[in-house]
Amino acid sequence: MPKASKPGFYAVARGRVPGVYSTWGECQQQVSGFTGNKHQKFPTLEQAKAYLAQHGATNGNSTSAASSSAAAAPPTSRKGHGSKPYERPTPTNGKSEEKTRGSNSRWAALTTEVIEDESGWDIVYSDGACKGNGKAGSIAGVGVWWGRDDPRNIAERCPGGQTNNRAELIAIVRVLETSPHTRKPLLIKTDSKYSIMCFREWMPKWLNNNFKTSTGEPVKNAPLIRYLAALLDQRAREGQKVPTMLS
């Protein structure tokens, strides 16, 4: 039986849609048959982004998963720092998901941890909102708050589909994308029961049934949830605790 490859980030500097992808299957779709393609796998997201910058490529796909329809969101204005909002996911398949199930168990355990003493933790608040949620012409936004006048604070338009649940998930994604990887535990506070339920209750079932609902329909926001899981998994492998809790 072939040995499963280690999880990582695939940087496509020259391909159909340059950017960083979380699985080989997604990367392959961008480089297969593309003349003069240039790509490389890295263990961390930061190294993958540095590779793109080195080759003058922009993160056009936005790490393969934070939006299922980039055309739905116009350019955004924002405060804070970090890479631009993620756009254009590429669907993953069951085989690639199987390779990450073992490592995902590590971050799954961390997300259920109960924090009684918050001293010694980096604490950040994430939030998403959508005006006219569920209606045509809805507008969603994403916020990350570290503290008053903190340069890490972010306020930006939600990329892709304009829904409250997507905005809540992407807010957590932005925390993980823009905060440094350290051994100091990071506590993400959110008022999104949906986001927390995704990882505390539903993720084990989705991993076993290739992200299908109880009625057999595809889970909404599946590419985004897979990507967020990969970010949490990477932190867990590096020894950083990143639980989430209701604020």
C-alpha positions in Angstrom: 0.0 0.0 0.0 1.5 3.4 -1.0 2.5 5.7 1.8 0.3 8.8 2.1 2.1 12.1 1.5 2.6 14.5 4.4 0.1 17.4 4.4 1.5 20.7 3.1 0.9 23.7 0.9 1.4 23.6 -2.9 2.5 26.9 -4.4 1.7 27.4 -8.1 3.9 30.2 -9.4 3.0 29.5 -13.0 -0.3 27.7 -13.9 -3.9 28.3 -14.8 -4.6 30.1 -11.5 -1.4 30.9 -9.6 -1.7 30.7 -5.8 -1.4 28.3 -2.8 -3.3 25.1 -2.7 -3.9 22.7 0.2 -3.9 19.4 -1.7 -2.0 17.9 -4.6 -5.2 17.3 -6.5 -6.0 21.0 -6.5 -2.5 21.9 -7.5 -2.5 19.3 -10.3 -5.6 20.9 -11.9 -3.7 24.1 -12.2 -0.4 22.8 -13.7 -1.4 19.6 -15.6 -1.0 20.3 -19.3 0.0 23.9 -18.7 3.2 24.6 -20.6 6.1 26.0 -18.5 4.3 25.4 -15.2 6.2 26.1 -12.0 5.1 24.7 -8.7 6.5 23.4 -5.4 5.3 21.9 -2.1 6.1 23.5 1.2 5.4 22.5 4.8 4.1 25.9 5.8 1.8 28.5 4.3 4.4 31.2 4.9 7.0 29.4 2.8 4.5 28.8 0.0 3.6 32.5 -0.1 7.3 33.4 -0.1 7.8 31.2 -3.1 5.1 33.0 -5.0 6.6 36.4 -4.1 10.0 35.1 -5.2 8.6 34.3 -8.7 6.5 37.4 -9.0 3.2 35.5 -8.7 0.2 36.8 -6.9 -2.0 34.6 -4.7 -4.8 34.7 -7.3 -6.7 31.6 -6.1 -6.4 32.6 -2.4 -5.2 29.3 -1.0 -7.8 27.3 -2.7 -10.7 27.6 -0.4 -12.1 30.7 1.1 -14.6 31.4 -1.6 -16.8 29.4 -3.9 -17.5 32.3 -6.2 -14.9 35.0 -6.4 -16.9 36.9 -9.0 -19.6 37.5 -6.4 -17.4 39.8 -4.4 -16.0 43.1 -5.8 -12.6 44.5 -4.6 -12.6 45.2 -0.9 -11.2 48.0 1.3 -9.8 46.9 4.6 -7.9 47.8 7.6 -5.1 45.7 9.1 -2.5 43.6 7.3 -1.9 40.3 5.8 -2.6 38.7 2.4 -5.8 39.6 0.5 -9.0 37.7 1.1 -9.1 34.2 -0.2 -11.0 33.5 -3.4 -11.8 30.7 -5.8 -11.8 27.2 -4.2 -11.1 24.1 -6.1 -13.2 21.1 -5.2 -11.4 18.2 -3.4 -12.2 14.6 -3.6 -12.5 11.8 -1.1 -9.1 10.3 -1.7 -7.3 13.5 -0.8 -9.4 13.8 2.3 -8.5 10.3 3.5 -4.8 11.3 3.6 -5.5 14.0 6.2 -7.9 12.3 8.5 -5.2 11.1 10.9 -3.7 14.5 11.3 -7.1 16.2 11.6 -7.7 14.3 14.8 -5.0 16.4 16.5 -6.7 19.8 15.9 -10.1 18.3 16.5 -9.0 17.5 20.1 -7.7 21.0 20.6 -10.9 22.8 19.4 -12.9 21.2 22.2 -10.6 22.2 25.0 -12.2 24.1 27.9 -10.2 27.2 28.9 -10.6 28.1 32.6 -7.5 30.4 32.9 -6.8 32.7 29.9 -3.6 34.1 31.3 -0.7 33.3 29.1 -2.9 33.1 26.0 -3.0 35.3 22.9 -6.7 36.2 22.7 -8.4 37.4 19.5 -12.0 38.0 18.6 -13.4 37.1 15.2 -16.8 38.1 13.7 -18.7 38.0 10.5 -22.0 39.6 9.5 -24.3 39.8 6.5 -26.8 42.5 5.7 -29.8 40.9 4.0 -28.5 37.4 4.7 -30.2 34.8 2.4 -31.5 37.5 0.1 -30.4 38.7 -3.3 -28.0 41.6 -3.0 -26.8 40.7 0.4 -23.5 42.2 1.6 -21.2 40.4 4.1 -18.2 41.6 6.1 -15.4 40.1 8.1 -13.8 41.4 11.3 -10.8 40.5 13.5 -10.1 42.4 16.7 -7.0 42.0 18.8 -7.4 45.2 20.8 -7.8 49.0 20.5 -5.6 50.5 17.7 -3.9 47.1 17.2 -2.4 47.0 13.7 -3.5 43.3 13.4 -7.2 44.3 13.4 -9.0 43.6 10.2 -12.2 44.9 8.7 -13.0 43.8 5.1 -15.6 42.7 2.7 -16.3 38.9 2.7 -15.1 37.4 -0.6 -17.3 35.1 -2.6 -20.8 34.1 -1.5 -22.3 36.8 0.7 -23.7 34.8 3.7 -23.4 35.2 7.5 -22.0 31.7 8.0 -19.3 32.1 5.3 -18.3 35.5 6.8 -18.0 33.9 10.3 -15.7 31.1 8.9 -13.6 33.5 6.9 -13.0 35.7 9.9 -11.4 32.7 11.7 -9.4 31.9 8.5 -8.1 35.5 8.5 -6.9 35.1 12.1 -5.0 32.0 11.2 -3.6 33.5 8.0 -2.3 36.7 9.5 -1.1 35.7 13.0 2.4 34.3 13.4 3.0 30.6 14.1 4.4 30.4 17.7 4.2 28.0 20.6 2.1 30.4 22.6 -1.5 29.2 22.7 -4.0 31.2 20.6 -7.6 31.5 21.8 -10.1 32.6 19.1 -13.3 34.0 20.5 -16.4 34.0 18.2 -20.1 34.3 18.6 -20.7 31.9 15.8 -22.2 28.7 17.0 -22.2 27.4 13.4 -18.4 27.7 13.2 -17.8 25.9 16.5 -20.3 23.2 15.7 -18.6 22.6 12.4 -15.4 21.4 14.2 -16.7 20.1 17.5 -19.7 18.1 16.3 -20.0 17.7 12.5 -16.4 17.4 11.1 -15.9 13.7 12.1 -19.1 12.8 10.3 -18.2 14.8 7.2 -14.7 13.3 7.0 -16.3 9.8 6.9 -19.0 10.6 4.3 -17.0 13.0 2.0 -18.8 16.1 3.3 -22.5 15.1 2.8 -25.5 16.1 4.8 -27.9 13.6 6.4 -30.0 13.9 3.2 -27.0 13.2 1.0 -26.6 16.7 -0.2 -23.1 18.4 -0.4 -22.2 20.3 2.8 -22.3 24.1 2.2 -19.0 25.8 2.5 -17.1 22.5 2.4 -14.0 23.8 0.5 -13.7 26.6 3.0 -14.2 24.3 6.0 -11.5 21.9 4.6 -9.1 24.8 4.2 -9.8 26.1 7.7 -9.2 22.5 9.1 -5.9 22.4 7.3 -4.8 25.7 8.9 -5.7 24.4 12.3 -4.0 21.1 11.7 -0.8 22.8 10.7 -0.8 24.8 14.0 -1.4 21.6 15.9 1.5 19.8 14.2 3.7 22.7 15.2 2.6 22.3 18.8 0.4 25.4 19.1 -3.0 25.1 20.8 -5.8 27.0 18.9 -9.2 26.3 20.6 -12.3 28.4 19.7 -14.9 29.4 22.2 -18.2 31.4 22.2 -17.7 35.0 23.2 
